[in-house]
């Protein structure tokens, strides 16, 4: 896309109003390519997942502009993010998988015991007959 934009401005600096006009013309060209893809014409085609949105050229030209716009919006609408709404309906937030969970947190069985590092160290320190490790035997 960057290369196409640079070709449109002929690799030169432009004033902002000229750049905006060129961007608008590029967007209109992309929209025309998208319309051709819906009709099965042009350089682009719809993927199998969106094949249900394909229309024939005759259907396309018989449609009113408002109906064409609805077909285009239905075809190129991005998939929505799943949301969760509060019980009173006042707040809607996007739902994220693992939301509210710390990173790398494990889901454990309810009956599984957990131990912390502090408890393990205390258990080793309470045994009086165990001598602390020394490096005497490595010398």
TORZAMI-628526 format. One record per residue (C-alpha): x, z, y; residue in three letters. Coordinates in steps of 0.25 Angstrom, whole numbers, padded with zeros to 4 digits, always signed. Layout:
BEGIN
XZYALA;...
***
This chain:
BEGIN
+0000+0000+0000UNK;+0012+0003+0009UNK;+0017-0011+0007UNK;+0004-0017+0010UNK;+0003-0010+0023UNK;+0017-0014+0027UNK;+0013-0028+0024UNK;+0001-0027+0033UNK;+0009-0022+0045UNK;+0020-0032+0042UNK;+0030-0021+0040UNK;+0029-0018+0055UNK;+0025-0006+0063UNK;+0011-0007+0069UNK;+0003+0000+0079UNK;-0007+0010+0073UNK;-0020+0002+0076UNK;-0014-0010+0070UNK;-0010-0002+0057UNK;-0024+0003+0056UNK;-0030-0011+0057UNK;-0020-0016+0046UNK;-0024-0003+0037UNK;-0039-0006+0039UNK;-0036-0021+0034UNK;-0029-0016+0022UNK;-0040-0006+0018UNK;-0050-0017+0020UNK;-0042-0026+0011UNK;-0041-0015+0000UNK;-0056-0013+0001UNK;-0058-0028-0001UNK;-0049-0027-0013UNK;-0057-0016-0019UNK;-0070-0024-0017UNK;-0064-0035-0024UNK;-0059-0026-0036UNK;-0074-0021-0037UNK;-0078-0036-0039UNK;-0067-0039-0048UNK;-0060-0048-0039UNK;-0046-0047-0032UNK;-0033-0041-0035UNK;-0039-0027-0039UNK;-0048-0023-0050UNK;-0056-0010-0054UNK;-0051-0002-0065UNK;-0059+0001-0078UNK;-0064+0014-0073UNK;-0070+0007-0061UNK;-0075-0005-0068UNK;-0090+0000-0066UNK;-0088-0002-0051UNK;-0085-0017-0053UNK;-0095-0027-0047UNK;-0096-0042-0047UNK;-0094-0051-0035UNK;-0108-0054-0035UNK;-0113-0040-0035UNK;-0103-0036-0024UNK;-0108-0047-0015UNK;-0123-0043-0017UNK;-0120-0029-0014UNK;-0123-0024+0000UNK;-0111-0018+0008UNK;-0117-0003+0006UNK;-0118-0005-0009UNK;-0104-0012-0010UNK;-0098+0001-0002UNK;-0105+0010-0013UNK;-0098+0002-0024UNK;-0085+0002-0018UNK;-0086+0017-0015UNK;-0090+0020-0030UNK;-0079+0012-0035UNK;-0068+0017-0026UNK;-0072+0032-0025UNK;-0061+0042-0030UNK;-0065+0051-0040UNK;-0070+0064-0034UNK;-0063+0078-0036UNK;-0071+0088-0044UNK;-0077+0099-0035UNK;-0083+0112-0037UNK;-0094+0118-0028UNK;-0097+0132-0025UNK;-0110+0138-0031UNK;-0116+0138-0017UNK;-0112+0124-0014UNK;-0104+0127-0002UNK;-0090+0124-0006UNK;-0085+0112-0014UNK;-0070+0112-0018UNK;-0062+0102-0027UNK;-0060+0107-0041UNK;-0046+0107-0046UNK;-0042+0108-0061UNK;-0035+0122-0062UNK;-0040+0126-0048UNK;-0037+0141-0045UNK;-0026+0141-0056UNK;-0012+0144-0053UNK;-0002+0133-0057UNK;+0003+0134-0072UNK;-0007+0145-0075UNK;-0011+0146-0090UNK;-0025+0148-0096UNK;-0024+0158-0106UNK;-0033+0163-0117UNK;-0040+0175-0112UNK;-0035+0184-0123UNK;-0020+0180-0121UNK;-0011+0190-0116UNK;-0002+0187-0104UNK;+0011+0194-0101UNK;+0019+0194-0088UNK;+0034+0194-0087UNK;+0033+0208-0081UNK;+0027+0214-0093UNK;+0037+0207-0102UNK;+0048+0213-0095UNK;+0042+0227-0095UNK;+0041+0227-0110UNK;+0055+0224-0112UNK;+0060+0234-0102UNK;+0052+0246-0108UNK;+0059+0245-0122UNK;+0071+0255-0120UNK;+0078+0252-0133UNK;+0081+0237-0129UNK;+0094+0235-0121UNK;+0094+0226-0109UNK;+0101+0213-0112UNK;+0116+0213-0109UNK;+0127+0202-0108UNK;+0137+0211-0115UNK;+0136+0203-0129UNK;+0139+0190-0122UNK;+0153+0194-0116UNK;
***
